[in-house]
Amino acid sequence: MNIAGLNFDTGAMLKGLKPWIECESPTHDATAVNRMMDMVSYDLVAMGASIERIPGRMGYGDSVRATLPHPNKGQPGILISGHMDTVHPVGTLEKLPFKINGNQCWGPGIQDMKGGNYISLEAIKQLAIAGISTPLPITILFTPDEEVGTPSTREIIEATAAQNKFVLVPEPGGQNNSVVWGRYAIARFNIETKGVPVHAGVNPKLGQSAVKEMAKRLIAIEDMSSEDCTYSVSVIRGGDWVNCVSSNCTAQVLSMSKKQSDLDSGVKRLLDLNDTSSDIQFLVTRGVTRPVWEPDAAGKALYEHAVSVAKDIGMENLPAIMQGGGSDGNFTGAMGIPTLDSLGVIGAGLHTLNEHIEIDSLATRGKLMAGLLATLS
């Protein structure tokens, strides 16, 4: 089996990837995400896959679940789990167009994680062209809401993963060509201040500003951060009129811990800040949580298998790390299903207007994915 000799043509891959990148798909725009799901559905059917379109809920877009032809179709196999939503609003292409310069290619969502999703499909195509069959059947699941913590599709991911032996997650590859075999816990919260409104042009001291209270609270919350548990406040919205002392202000908090026990303590610490005893109120409600995923024996065995595949294709190193950031691998790894994450393309600047990939990683990471699909049993 010559995985190293598979024809991953980077020029052709960039040509195929370009429409994906130019189909902007921010999480909160379900219509835009569904346009992306339409595109990938077509590409999957063209590969010979059978697809299931799962309607979105909670205001998010649809999911696409696909299965490839296989003699053992329906039996436990390999799940490739990816998301098609991005953090970039529609219109980002004007500032961050699809652009190639040397060994780098830019575009919204190209690193996180459309590039990794694309090379996963390319790996399947190249195996088919070479006549290499996979020992296990392959299922592909693309979801619409990972960038906001996967509130609407966690159950689908977990149910699909439970029917498979392995989960491969083509999130962006890390520095030094690393992959991820564990992730820290992530918790989200919604916070709100409620004040007492008054005409700001008369005597603002007669009111209680919800915005002012939020400003004090967010500083205090971020100052609660420690090595064990961090807090970050963002997405702040308050007030409707400059001539009215604000009666309401909202924000979101992201908390991260390396251990589940530390996260549990951190969650309690934030929830204990609830205060409705005075004229100005502070409310904390819990949002979605990603559990700690620590590598177990089966997960480490999957990684060691990936190392052997990497050596066979001439990849010099493939370090494994445990890191933050969160992904849908948190769910499947925490379930005890052998999961390997960050198998996608290498690049930098994800979530920014400098998001780009290293073009040569399309082929190298594509071969790694192909090797895993062709040898896992």
C-alpha beads as a LAMMPS data file, in Angstrom:
LAMMPS data file: protein, C-alpha beads

377 atoms
376 bonds

1 atom types
1 bond types

-500.0 500.0 xlo xhi
-500.0 500.0 ylo yhi
-500.0 500.0 zlo zhi

Masses

1 110.0

Atoms # bond

1 1 1 0.000 0.000 0.000
2 1 1 1.707 3.185 -1.211
3 1 1 0.002 6.045 0.611
4 1 1 3.021 8.288 0.063
5 1 1 2.523 7.929 -3.685
6 1 1 -1.087 9.139 -3.737
7 1 1 -1.579 12.050 -6.108
8 1 1 -2.558 14.973 -3.895
9 1 1 -2.358 17.737 -6.513
10 1 1 -2.185 20.979 -4.532
11 1 1 -3.146 23.107 -7.532
12 1 1 -6.295 21.088 -8.098
13 1 1 -7.038 21.071 -4.380
14 1 1 -6.779 24.868 -4.156
15 1 1 -9.112 25.152 -7.126
16 1 1 -11.638 22.883 -5.393
17 1 1 -11.234 24.588 -2.023
18 1 1 -11.766 28.112 -3.370
19 1 1 -15.584 27.857 -3.743
20 1 1 -15.820 26.516 -0.190
21 1 1 -13.937 29.507 1.181
22 1 1 -15.892 31.984 -0.911
23 1 1 -19.154 30.505 0.410
24 1 1 -19.102 32.485 3.644
25 1 1 -20.827 30.631 6.491
26 1 1 -20.829 32.431 9.862
27 1 1 -22.496 30.468 12.638
28 1 1 -25.274 32.949 13.358
29 1 1 -26.394 33.155 9.710
30 1 1 -28.260 29.879 9.202
31 1 1 -29.064 30.704 5.585
32 1 1 -25.383 31.237 4.800
33 1 1 -24.371 28.045 6.609
34 1 1 -26.999 26.109 4.662
35 1 1 -25.551 27.386 1.383
36 1 1 -22.288 25.793 2.485
37 1 1 -24.102 22.590 3.407
38 1 1 -25.696 22.584 -0.061
39 1 1 -22.247 22.808 -1.621
40 1 1 -20.679 20.061 0.455
41 1 1 -23.744 17.850 -0.043
42 1 1 -23.230 18.049 -3.798
43 1 1 -19.530 17.223 -3.436
44 1 1 -20.286 14.234 -1.222
45 1 1 -22.894 12.827 -3.596
46 1 1 -20.450 13.291 -6.470
47 1 1 -18.043 11.086 -4.496
48 1 1 -20.671 8.352 -4.297
49 1 1 -21.734 9.021 -0.718
50 1 1 -25.245 8.648 0.632
51 1 1 -26.189 11.765 2.532
52 1 1 -28.669 12.647 5.240
53 1 1 -29.613 16.295 5.650
54 1 1 -30.509 16.953 9.287
55 1 1 -32.600 20.117 9.767
56 1 1 -31.152 22.781 12.007
57 1 1 -32.694 23.891 15.272
58 1 1 -32.290 26.699 17.811
59 1 1 -31.801 29.107 14.920
60 1 1 -28.699 27.363 13.539
61 1 1 -28.117 25.745 10.168
62 1 1 -28.480 22.150 9.028
63 1 1 -26.067 19.252 9.493
64 1 1 -24.954 16.811 6.829
65 1 1 -24.184 13.182 7.639
66 1 1 -22.739 11.026 4.872
67 1 1 -21.734 7.390 4.507
68 1 1 -19.447 5.937 1.871
69 1 1 -20.071 2.656 0.066
70 1 1 -18.494 -0.242 1.961
71 1 1 -19.106 -4.001 2.316
72 1 1 -19.581 -3.516 6.070
73 1 1 -21.641 -0.359 5.850
74 1 1 -23.682 0.109 9.015
75 1 1 -21.118 -1.532 11.263
76 1 1 -18.850 0.473 13.606
77 1 1 -16.170 2.274 11.632
78 1 1 -14.503 5.680 11.409
79 1 1 -16.278 8.988 11.980
80 1 1 -14.789 12.138 10.457
81 1 1 -16.291 14.989 12.476
82 1 1 -16.035 18.581 11.281
83 1 1 -17.898 21.882 11.342
84 1 1 -18.728 24.155 8.428
85 1 1 -19.486 27.321 10.404
86 1 1 -16.895 30.061 10.830
87 1 1 -16.469 33.124 13.038
88 1 1 -16.253 35.466 10.036
89 1 1 -19.397 37.492 9.145
90 1 1 -20.647 37.659 5.579
91 1 1 -18.625 40.352 3.830
92 1 1 -15.276 39.320 5.321
93 1 1 -14.130 38.296 1.837
94 1 1 -13.755 41.989 1.010
95 1 1 -11.029 42.263 3.654
96 1 1 -9.780 38.684 3.565
97 1 1 -10.178 37.409 -0.003
98 1 1 -9.085 33.988 -1.169
99 1 1 -5.485 34.789 -2.102
100 1 1 -2.393 32.737 -2.886
101 1 1 1.141 33.998 -2.312
102 1 1 4.002 31.544 -2.390
103 1 1 3.273 28.687 -0.002
104 1 1 0.421 30.495 1.749
105 1 1 -3.269 30.832 0.989
106 1 1 -5.669 33.170 2.793
107 1 1 -9.420 33.190 3.293
108 1 1 -12.139 33.193 5.974
109 1 1 -12.419 29.752 7.556
110 1 1 -9.659 28.240 5.424
111 1 1 -7.752 27.064 8.493
112 1 1 -10.673 26.659 10.898
113 1 1 -11.767 24.349 9.500
114 1 1 -12.788 24.150 5.860
115 1 1 -9.269 23.269 4.767
116 1 1 -9.217 20.217 7.049
117 1 1 -12.688 19.153 5.974
118 1 1 -11.696 19.471 2.333
119 1 1 -8.545 17.352 2.616
120 1 1 -10.571 14.674 4.405
121 1 1 -12.801 14.300 1.355
122 1 1 -9.769 14.480 -0.912
123 1 1 -8.147 11.654 1.057
124 1 1 -11.196 9.469 0.430
125 1 1 -11.140 10.360 -3.270
126 1 1 -7.460 9.539 -3.657
127 1 1 -7.866 6.185 -1.944
128 1 1 -10.710 5.347 -4.339
129 1 1 -8.693 6.412 -7.381
130 1 1 -5.784 4.227 -6.233
131 1 1 -8.110 1.286 -5.636
132 1 1 -7.267 1.164 -1.926
133 1 1 -10.190 -0.037 0.155
134 1 1 -10.576 0.908 3.791
135 1 1 -10.908 -1.860 6.385
136 1 1 -13.650 0.094 8.159
137 1 1 -16.696 1.954 6.808
138 1 1 -16.473 5.744 6.892
139 1 1 -19.066 8.227 8.135
140 1 1 -18.677 11.992 7.699
141 1 1 -20.563 14.483 9.860
142 1 1 -20.490 18.227 9.168
143 1 1 -22.211 20.469 11.713
144 1 1 -23.195 24.182 11.801
145 1 1 -22.498 25.495 15.316
146 1 1 -19.097 24.488 16.711
147 1 1 -17.877 28.073 16.966
148 1 1 -20.508 28.832 19.610
149 1 1 -19.987 25.647 21.613
150 1 1 -22.155 23.210 19.623
151 1 1 -25.417 23.927 21.459
152 1 1 -27.701 22.430 18.808
153 1 1 -25.797 19.382 17.552
154 1 1 -23.939 17.842 20.488
155 1 1 -26.471 15.002 20.724
156 1 1 -26.071 14.177 17.022
157 1 1 -22.285 14.146 17.312
158 1 1 -22.339 11.914 20.361
159 1 1 -24.964 9.554 18.920
160 1 1 -23.037 9.202 15.662
161 1 1 -19.708 8.744 17.441
162 1 1 -21.214 6.029 19.652
163 1 1 -21.861 3.968 16.517
164 1 1 -18.185 4.084 15.471
165 1 1 -14.831 2.728 16.625
166 1 1 -12.722 5.838 15.972
167 1 1 -13.237 9.583 15.574
168 1 1 -10.940 11.745 13.435
169 1 1 -11.302 15.523 13.759
170 1 1 -9.652 17.642 11.020
171 1 1 -9.414 20.830 13.093
172 1 1 -6.295 22.911 12.297
173 1 1 -2.969 21.188 12.871
174 1 1 -0.740 22.768 15.505
175 1 1 2.755 24.153 15.695
176 1 1 5.552 21.714 14.841
177 1 1 3.034 19.568 12.942
178 1 1 1.305 18.550 16.170
179 1 1 -2.002 16.764 16.613
180 1 1 -4.255 16.883 19.671
181 1 1 -5.050 13.873 21.855
182 1 1 -6.832 15.795 24.621
183 1 1 -8.438 19.179 25.295
184 1 1 -9.170 21.331 28.304
185 1 1 -12.665 21.978 29.607
186 1 1 -14.597 25.011 28.370
187 1 1 -17.687 26.597 29.944
188 1 1 -19.758 29.506 28.629
189 1 1 -21.972 31.858 30.600
190 1 1 -24.408 34.678 29.917
191 1 1 -24.218 37.594 32.318
192 1 1 -26.641 40.500 32.662
193 1 1 -26.893 43.686 34.672
194 1 1 -30.228 45.398 35.295
195 1 1 -30.193 49.051 36.340
196 1 1 -32.581 51.907 37.017
197 1 1 -33.247 54.123 33.959
198 1 1 -33.548 57.891 34.024
199 1 1 -33.162 60.725 31.494
200 1 1 -29.408 61.229 31.233
201 1 1 -29.836 64.883 30.265
202 1 1 -31.623 65.814 33.499
203 1 1 -29.778 64.224 36.426
204 1 1 -28.094 60.885 35.629
205 1 1 -27.241 60.383 39.309
206 1 1 -30.896 59.593 39.944
207 1 1 -30.488 56.378 37.924
208 1 1 -28.362 53.255 38.168
209 1 1 -26.424 52.495 34.973
210 1 1 -26.410 48.847 33.913
211 1 1 -23.483 49.586 31.579
212 1 1 -21.407 51.079 34.381
213 1 1 -22.141 48.094 36.590
214 1 1 -21.183 45.697 33.784
215 1 1 -17.882 47.546 33.326
216 1 1 -17.050 47.007 36.983
217 1 1 -18.204 43.408 36.913
218 1 1 -16.250 42.378 33.814
219 1 1 -13.012 43.703 35.290
220 1 1 -13.682 41.835 38.522
221 1 1 -14.539 38.627 36.642
222 1 1 -11.410 38.673 34.488
223 1 1 -9.338 39.394 37.599
224 1 1 -10.670 36.107 39.021
225 1 1 -8.533 34.241 36.444
226 1 1 -5.848 31.928 37.797
227 1 1 -3.621 29.140 36.553
228 1 1 -6.423 26.706 37.383
229 1 1 -9.327 28.537 35.741
230 1 1 -9.445 31.502 33.369
231 1 1 -12.311 33.903 32.598
232 1 1 -12.727 36.108 29.534
233 1 1 -15.619 38.544 28.971
234 1 1 -16.800 39.637 25.529
235 1 1 -19.859 40.259 23.299
236 1 1 -21.019 43.186 25.436
237 1 1 -24.270 44.943 24.542
238 1 1 -25.930 47.661 26.588
239 1 1 -28.209 50.658 26.293
240 1 1 -30.401 51.886 23.462
241 1 1 -30.227 55.678 23.840
242 1 1 -27.350 57.904 24.819
243 1 1 -29.807 60.243 26.529
244 1 1 -31.065 57.504 28.855
245 1 1 -29.147 55.889 31.699
246 1 1 -29.033 52.253 30.614
247 1 1 -31.365 49.809 32.301
248 1 1 -29.876 46.645 30.779
249 1 1 -26.502 45.303 29.669
250 1 1 -25.507 41.773 28.630
251 1 1 -22.233 39.990 27.981
252 1 1 -20.791 36.513 27.601
253 1 1 -18.060 34.788 29.586
254 1 1 -15.766 31.968 28.472
255 1 1 -14.038 29.941 31.174
256 1 1 -11.276 27.367 30.630
257 1 1 -9.653 24.815 32.943
258 1 1 -7.206 21.994 32.433
259 1 1 -9.015 19.771 34.936
260 1 1 -12.720 19.102 35.264
261 1 1 -12.591 19.655 39.032
262 1 1 -11.077 23.097 38.515
263 1 1 -13.773 23.958 36.000
264 1 1 -16.494 22.805 38.373
265 1 1 -15.065 25.082 41.071
266 1 1 -14.771 27.928 38.593
267 1 1 -18.366 27.502 37.477
268 1 1 -19.571 27.684 41.086
269 1 1 -17.443 30.774 41.714
270 1 1 -19.087 32.620 38.843
271 1 1 -22.631 31.460 39.590
272 1 1 -22.182 32.628 43.186
273 1 1 -21.907 36.201 41.869
274 1 1 -25.664 36.287 41.212
275 1 1 -27.103 39.281 43.069
276 1 1 -30.728 40.422 42.982
277 1 1 -30.800 42.012 46.415
278 1 1 -30.373 45.665 45.396
279 1 1 -31.692 48.177 42.857
280 1 1 -29.032 47.153 40.349
281 1 1 -29.031 43.423 39.728
282 1 1 -26.398 41.014 38.405
283 1 1 -27.540 37.741 36.825
284 1 1 -25.393 34.804 35.751
285 1 1 -26.777 31.891 33.736
286 1 1 -24.807 28.918 32.537
287 1 1 -24.376 28.155 28.845
288 1 1 -22.845 25.202 27.005
289 1 1 -19.894 23.263 28.410
290 1 1 -17.218 21.158 26.762
291 1 1 -15.935 18.476 29.166
292 1 1 -12.268 17.778 29.775
293 1 1 -10.935 15.199 27.351
294 1 1 -7.810 13.444 28.586
295 1 1 -5.978 10.820 26.551
296 1 1 -6.651 7.286 27.755
297 1 1 -4.953 4.068 26.674
298 1 1 -7.140 3.652 23.583
299 1 1 -6.637 7.269 22.561
300 1 1 -2.882 6.937 22.973
301 1 1 -2.911 3.758 20.888
302 1 1 -4.709 5.633 18.111
303 1 1 -2.065 8.345 18.267
304 1 1 0.775 5.787 18.111
305 1 1 -0.893 4.303 15.053
306 1 1 -0.914 7.789 13.491
307 1 1 2.794 8.117 14.241
308 1 1 3.486 4.903 12.332
309 1 1 1.416 6.167 9.390
310 1 1 3.294 9.457 9.494
311 1 1 6.635 7.655 9.285
312 1 1 5.438 5.601 6.325
313 1 1 4.623 8.759 4.354
314 1 1 7.907 10.459 5.252
315 1 1 6.583 12.795 7.939
316 1 1 9.471 13.386 10.315
317 1 1 7.549 14.228 13.457
318 1 1 3.977 14.147 14.729
319 1 1 3.913 15.336 18.343
320 1 1 0.727 15.009 20.395
321 1 1 -0.414 17.713 22.775
322 1 1 -3.294 18.484 25.105
323 1 1 -4.529 22.024 24.635
324 1 1 -7.379 24.487 25.054
325 1 1 -9.568 26.020 22.402
326 1 1 -12.232 23.361 22.533
327 1 1 -13.601 21.272 19.684
328 1 1 -16.215 18.606 19.127
329 1 1 -13.445 16.152 19.947
330 1 1 -14.029 17.129 23.595
331 1 1 -17.347 15.294 23.442
332 1 1 -16.229 12.135 21.666
333 1 1 -12.955 11.872 23.574
334 1 1 -14.744 12.318 26.905
335 1 1 -17.094 9.488 25.873
336 1 1 -14.076 7.173 25.778
337 1 1 -14.149 6.751 21.997
338 1 1 -10.592 6.837 20.593
339 1 1 -10.345 10.315 19.089
340 1 1 -7.527 12.144 17.332
341 1 1 -7.946 15.870 16.767
342 1 1 -6.172 18.621 14.830
343 1 1 -5.563 16.419 11.792
344 1 1 -6.306 19.352 9.488
345 1 1 -4.117 21.783 7.606
346 1 1 -1.265 23.804 9.096
347 1 1 -1.530 27.573 9.173
348 1 1 -1.903 30.622 11.369
349 1 1 -4.201 33.519 12.172
350 1 1 -7.391 31.532 12.675
351 1 1 -10.341 33.717 13.740
352 1 1 -8.533 36.824 12.426
353 1 1 -8.189 38.744 9.173
354 1 1 -4.834 37.020 8.694
355 1 1 -6.239 33.479 8.603
356 1 1 -4.165 31.420 6.189
357 1 1 -2.754 27.962 5.565
358 1 1 0.555 26.535 4.423
359 1 1 -0.288 25.161 0.988
360 1 1 2.099 22.204 1.182
361 1 1 0.188 20.937 4.236
362 1 1 -2.793 20.165 1.979
363 1 1 -0.859 17.201 0.577
364 1 1 1.049 16.135 3.686
365 1 1 -1.976 16.240 5.965
366 1 1 -4.144 14.745 3.237
367 1 1 -1.816 11.752 3.065
368 1 1 -1.889 11.399 6.838
369 1 1 -5.683 11.290 6.799
370 1 1 -5.647 8.830 3.881
371 1 1 -3.181 6.618 5.727
372 1 1 -5.347 6.512 8.815
373 1 1 -8.478 5.702 6.827
374 1 1 -6.640 2.970 4.937
375 1 1 -5.090 1.244 7.950
376 1 1 -7.377 1.619 10.972
377 1 1 -9.210 -1.626 11.665

Bonds

1 1 1 2
2 1 2 3
3 1 3 4
4 1 4 5
5 1 5 6
6 1 6 7
7 1 7 8
8 1 8 9
9 1 9 10
10 1 10 11
11 1 11 12
12 1 12 13
13 1 13 14
14 1 14 15
15 1 15 16
16 1 16 17
17 1 17 18
18 1 18 19
19 1 19 20
20 1 20 21
21 1 21 22
22 1 22 23
23 1 23 24
24 1 24 25
25 1 25 26
26 1 26 27
27 1 27 28
28 1 28 29
29 1 29 30
30 1 30 31
31 1 31 32
32 1 32 33
33 1 33 34
34 1 34 35
35 1 35 36
36 1 36 37
37 1 37 38
38 1 38 39
39 1 39 40
40 1 40 41
41 1 41 42
42 1 42 43
43 1 43 44
44 1 44 45
45 1 45 46
46 1 46 47
47 1 47 48
48 1 48 49
49 1 49 50
50 1 50 51
51 1 51 52
52 1 52 53
53 1 53 54
54 1 54 55
55 1 55 56
56 1 56 57
57 1 57 58
58 1 58 59
59 1 59 60
60 1 60 61
61 1 61 62
62 1 62 63
63 1 63 64
64 1 64 65
65 1 65 66
66 1 66 67
67 1 67 68
68 1 68 69
69 1 69 70
70 1 70 71
71 1 71 72
72 1 72 73
73 1 73 74
74 1 74 75
75 1 75 76
76 1 76 77
77 1 77 78
78 1 78 79
79 1 79 80
80 1 80 81
81 1 81 82
82 1 82 83
83 1 83 84
84 1 84 85
85 1 85 86
86 1 86 87
87 1 87 88
88 1 88 89
89 1 89 90
90 1 90 91
91 1 91 92
92 1 92 93
93 1 93 94
94 1 94 95
95 1 95 96
96 1 96 97
97 1 97 98
98 1 98 99
99 1 99 100
100 1 100 101
101 1 101 102
102 1 102 103
103 1 103 104
104 1 104 105
105 1 105 106
106 1 106 107
107 1 107 108
108 1 108 109
109 1 109 110
110 1 110 111
111 1 111 112
112 1 112 113
113 1 113 114
114 1 114 115
115 1 115 116
116 1 116 117
117 1 117 118
118 1 118 119
119 1 119 120
120 1 120 121
121 1 121 122
122 1 122 123
123 1 123 124
124 1 124 125
125 1 125 126
126 1 126 127
127 1 127 128
128 1 128 129
129 1 129 130
130 1 130 131
131 1 131 132
132 1 132 133
133 1 133 134
134 1 134 135
135 1 135 136
136 1 136 137
137 1 137 138
138 1 138 139
139 1 139 140
140 1 140 141
141 1 141 142
142 1 142 143
143 1 143 144
144 1 144 145
145 1 145 146
146 1 146 147
147 1 147 148
148 1 148 149
149 1 149 150
150 1 150 151
151 1 151 152
152 1 152 153
153 1 153 154
154 1 154 155
155 1 155 156
156 1 156 157
157 1 157 158
158 1 158 159
159 1 159 160
160 1 160 161
161 1 161 162
162 1 162 163
163 1 163 164
164 1 164 165
165 1 165 166
166 1 166 167
167 1 167 168
168 1 168 169
169 1 169 170
170 1 170 171
171 1 171 172
172 1 172 173
173 1 173 174
174 1 174 175
175 1 175 176
176 1 176 177
177 1 177 178
178 1 178 179
179 1 179 180
180 1 180 181
181 1 181 182
182 1 182 183
183 1 183 184
184 1 184 185
185 1 185 186
186 1 186 187
187 1 187 188
188 1 188 189
189 1 189 190
190 1 190 191
191 1 191 192
192 1 192 193
193 1 193 194
194 1 194 195
195 1 195 196
196 1 196 197
197 1 197 198
198 1 198 199
199 1 199 200
200 1 200 201
201 1 201 202
202 1 202 203
203 1 203 204
204 1 204 205
205 1 205 206
206 1 206 207
207 1 207 208
208 1 208 209
209 1 209 210
210 1 210 211
211 1 211 212
212 1 212 213
213 1 213 214
214 1 214 215
215 1 215 216
216 1 216 217
217 1 217 218
218 1 218 219
219 1 219 220
220 1 220 221
221 1 221 222
222 1 222 223
223 1 223 224
224 1 224 225
225 1 225 226
226 1 226 227
227 1 227 228
228 1 228 229
229 1 229 230
230 1 230 231
231 1 231 232
232 1 232 233
233 1 233 234
234 1 234 235
235 1 235 236
236 1 236 237
237 1 237 238
238 1 238 239
239 1 239 240
240 1 240 241
241 1 241 242
242 1 242 243
243 1 243 244
244 1 244 245
245 1 245 246
246 1 246 247
247 1 247 248
248 1 248 249
249 1 249 250
250 1 250 251
251 1 251 252
252 1 252 253
253 1 253 254
254 1 254 255
255 1 255 256
256 1 256 257
257 1 257 258
258 1 258 259
259 1 259 260
260 1 260 261
261 1 261 262
262 1 262 263
263 1 263 264
264 1 264 265
265 1 265 266
266 1 266 267
267 1 267 268
268 1 268 269
269 1 269 270
270 1 270 271
271 1 271 272
272 1 272 273
273 1 273 274
274 1 274 275
275 1 275 276
276 1 276 277
277 1 277 278
278 1 278 279
279 1 279 280
280 1 280 281
281 1 281 282
282 1 282 283
283 1 283 284
284 1 284 285
285 1 285 286
286 1 286 287
287 1 287 288
288 1 288 289
289 1 289 290
290 1 290 291
291 1 291 292
292 1 292 293
293 1 293 294
294 1 294 295
295 1 295 296
296 1 296 297
297 1 297 298
298 1 298 299
299 1 299 300
300 1 300 301
301 1 301 302
302 1 302 303
303 1 303 304
304 1 304 305
305 1 305 306
306 1 306 307
307 1 307 308
308 1 308 309
309 1 309 310
310 1 310 311
311 1 311 312
312 1 312 313
313 1 313 314
314 1 314 315
315 1 315 316
316 1 316 317
317 1 317 318
318 1 318 319
319 1 319 320
320 1 320 321
321 1 321 322
322 1 322 323
323 1 323 324
324 1 324 325
325 1 325 326
326 1 326 327
327 1 327 328
328 1 328 329
329 1 329 330
330 1 330 331
331 1 331 332
332 1 332 333
333 1 333 334
334 1 334 335
335 1 335 336
336 1 336 337
337 1 337 338
338 1 338 339
339 1 339 340
340 1 340 341
341 1 341 342
342 1 342 343
343 1 343 344
344 1 344 345
345 1 345 346
346 1 346 347
347 1 347 348
348 1 348 349
349 1 349 350
350 1 350 351
351 1 351 352
352 1 352 353
353 1 353 354
354 1 354 355
355 1 355 356
356 1 356 357
357 1 357 358
358 1 358 359
359 1 359 360
360 1 360 361
361 1 361 362
362 1 362 363
363 1 363 364
364 1 364 365
365 1 365 366
366 1 366 367
367 1 367 368
368 1 368 369
369 1 369 370
370 1 370 371
371 1 371 372
372 1 372 373
373 1 373 374
374 1 374 375
375 1 375 376
376 1 376 377
